[in-house]
Every structure is written in structure tokens, then in C-alpha cells.
Amino acid sequence: MATLREIQSRFMEEINVVDDLAQIVLKGHLVIEELLTEALQRFVHHSDYIVSARLQFHQKLNLCRAISVSEEDNGMWELIAKINNMRNHLSHSLGDEERVRKVRSLKSHYEQLFGRESLEAVSEMDEDSAVCMLAISGCLGFLHTFLGEVQSFEAMINRLQKIFKPEKDA
């Protein structure tokens, strides 16, 4: 068993290293989750129940995928799932071996969607961080478009509600 001093030393080693990849994934994951939550809240009539359901990220992801009109099979959903897997690993483990595998998997899927040459756009950071940053940026663009689809649905439902329940406006 490690001594308290050894444990504290290990902790100090971990926090003294600025990990660009972890920061990119953790912060990007938060923004992605905000967009998924917003889409779900806009899609339903009583959004407070979405909040009280305390849905996990993968549940929000699958629900958003389910409400997509035409993009339910888009590979971007899988890329978002891979980012979630990376985030879960980074949040619950300090090991490097699994991290390398998860980055490789993310990179492979990213390259299938966007091509290897897109990685050349970011040369000032290490390749793993660049892959994560570009993958998250692509996901944000995809989710922005998806959110526009959900907003159109919301507007259509609001118009129908005015027709069928005009007393709500009074």
C-alpha cells in the first residue's frame, strides 16, 4: 500500500501537467451536452421534465438521434459517442494505454468522415489534441444544424397549437 506522501506526490504530478487533450475533450463534451439538452427541451412541450429526468449523456444522444428526421444514420452520432467514451475514460482513469486506444478509435472514425487531410489544418498542436478538437468542432457544427431542425419542428408545433387550442393565446 502506498504511503500518504506517495499518494499526495502522485496527485501533485497529475495536476502539474496541463493536458491539452483532456481539457479539449472535457470542455467540448460539456458544450456538446448543452446542445443535446437544448434540442430535447425544444422538442418537448414541457422541458422541465427533461431536466428532472436527469438523463445521462448517452441517453440524451440516443433520444436526439431518435428524433432526427433524416440524419439518424449519420456517422456524426457515432463520433459524438466516441467523444463521450473519451470523456468517460479521462474522467475515471489516469491510465495511458486505454486512452491511446480511444484516441485511435476517435481518429479513425474522424478520418472516415472528414478525411486525413483535414488534420493538416491544425499544425500548432499535437496530433491527438488536434483530432479531438477537430472532431468536437465537427460535432458542434452537426448539432447546430440538428438544433435548427428541432427549432423548425418546435415552430410548426406552436403554429398547430394556435390552430387547435386558440384559448392558450387568450
C-alpha positions in Angstrom: 0.0 0.0 0.0 1.3 3.4 -0.9 2.0 6.0 1.8 0.0 9.1 2.1 3.1 11.1 0.9 3.3 8.9 -2.2 -0.4 9.4 -2.9 -0.1 13.1 -2.5 3.0 13.2 -4.7 1.1 11.3 -7.4 -1.7 13.8 -7.1 0.7 16.7 -7.5 2.3 15.1 -10.6 -1.2 14.8 -12.2 -2.3 18.3 -11.5 1.0 19.9 -12.5 0.7 18.6 -16.1 -1.5 20.7 -18.3 -3.2 18.1 -20.5 -4.5 19.9 -23.7 -6.2 16.7 -24.9 -8.1 16.2 -21.7 -9.1 19.8 -21.5 -10.3 19.9 -25.1 -12.4 16.7 -24.6 -13.8 17.7 -21.2 -14.8 21.2 -22.3 -16.0 20.1 -25.7 -18.1 17.4 -24.1 -19.8 20.0 -21.9 -20.8 22.1 -24.9 -22.0 19.1 -26.9 -24.1 18.0 -23.9 -25.6 21.5 -23.7 -26.7 21.3 -27.3 -28.2 17.8 -26.9 -30.1 19.1 -23.8 -31.4 22.2 -25.7 -32.6 20.0 -28.6 -34.5 17.8 -26.2 -36.0 20.7 -24.3 -37.1 22.3 -27.5 -38.6 19.1 -28.9 -41.0 18.5 -26.0 -43.8 20.6 -24.7 -42.8 20.6 -21.0 -39.0 20.9 -20.9 -38.8 20.9 -17.1 -39.4 17.1 -17.2 -36.3 16.7 -19.3 -34.3 18.3 -16.6 -35.9 16.3 -13.8 -35.3 13.1 -15.7 -31.6 13.6 -15.1 -30.7 11.9 -18.3 -27.2 10.7 -18.8 -25.2 11.8 -21.9 -25.7 8.6 -23.8 -29.4 8.7 -23.2 -29.6 12.3 -24.5 -27.6 11.3 -27.5 -29.8 8.4 -28.4 -33.0 10.4 -27.9 -31.7 13.2 -30.1 -30.8 10.6 -32.7 -34.3 9.1 -32.4 -36.0 12.4 -33.1 -33.8 13.3 -36.1 -35.9 13.5 -39.2 -33.4 12.4 -41.7 -29.9 12.1 -40.1 -30.4 9.2 -37.7 -27.8 7.1 -39.5 -25.3 9.9 -39.9 -21.8 8.9 -38.7 -21.6 12.1 -36.7 -23.7 10.4 -33.9 -21.1 7.7 -33.6 -18.4 10.4 -33.5 -20.3 12.1 -30.6 -20.5 8.7 -28.8 -16.7 8.2 -29.2 -16.1 11.7 -27.7 -18.3 10.6 -24.8 -16.3 7.4 -24.4 -13.1 9.5 -24.4 -14.6 11.9 -21.8 -15.7 9.0 -19.6 -12.2 7.4 -19.8 -10.5 10.7 -19.0 -12.8 11.3 -16.0 -12.4 7.9 -14.5 -8.9 6.8 -15.2 -5.3 8.0 -15.2 -4.0 5.2 -17.4 -2.5 5.9 -20.8 -2.9 2.6 -22.6 -6.7 2.8 -22.9 -6.5 6.5 -23.7 -4.3 5.7 -26.7 -6.8 3.1 -27.9 -9.7 5.6 -27.5 -7.9 8.3 -29.4 -7.0 5.9 -32.2 -10.7 4.9 -32.5 -11.8 8.5 -32.5 -9.2 9.4 -35.1 -10.1 6.5 -37.3 -13.8 7.5 -37.3 -13.0 11.2 -37.8 -10.8 10.3 -40.8 -13.6 8.3 -42.3 -16.0 11.2 -42.0 -13.6 14.1 -42.9 -10.5 12.6 -44.5 -6.9 12.5 -43.3 -6.0 15.8 -45.0 -8.4 17.8 -42.7 -5.9 17.1 -39.8 -3.3 19.2 -41.6 -5.4 22.3 -40.8 -4.1 22.4 -37.2 -0.3 22.2 -37.1 0.4 24.1 -33.8 -0.7 21.3 -31.5 0.0 17.6 -31.2 -2.0 15.3 -33.5 -4.1 13.7 -30.8 -5.3 17.1 -29.4 -5.9 18.3 -33.0 -8.0 15.2 -33.8 -10.1 15.8 -30.6 -10.5 19.5 -31.3 -11.5 19.0 -34.9 -13.8 16.1 -34.1 -15.6 18.2 -31.5 -15.8 21.2 -33.8 -17.4 19.0 -36.5 -19.9 17.6 -33.9 -20.8 21.2 -32.9 -21.5 22.1 -36.5 -23.6 19.0 -37.0 -25.5 19.6 -33.7 -26.1 23.2 -34.7 -27.8 22.1 -37.9 -29.7 19.4 -35.9 -30.9 22.1 -33.5 -32.1 24.2 -36.4 -34.2 21.1 -37.5 -35.6 20.8 -34.0 -36.4 24.5 -33.8 -38.3 24.2 -37.1 -40.3 21.4 -35.6 -40.9 23.4 -32.5 -42.2 26.4 -34.6 -44.5 24.0 -36.5 -46.0 22.6 -33.3 -46.5 26.1 -31.9 -48.4 27.1 -35.0 -50.6 23.9 -34.8 -51.2 24.6 -31.2 -52.6 28.0 -32.0 -54.9 26.5 -34.5 -56.2 23.6 -32.4 -56.1 25.3 -29.0 -56.5 29.1 -29.6 -57.6 29.6 -25.9 -54.0 29.2 -24.9 -53.3 32.5 -26.6 -56.0 34.3 -24.7 
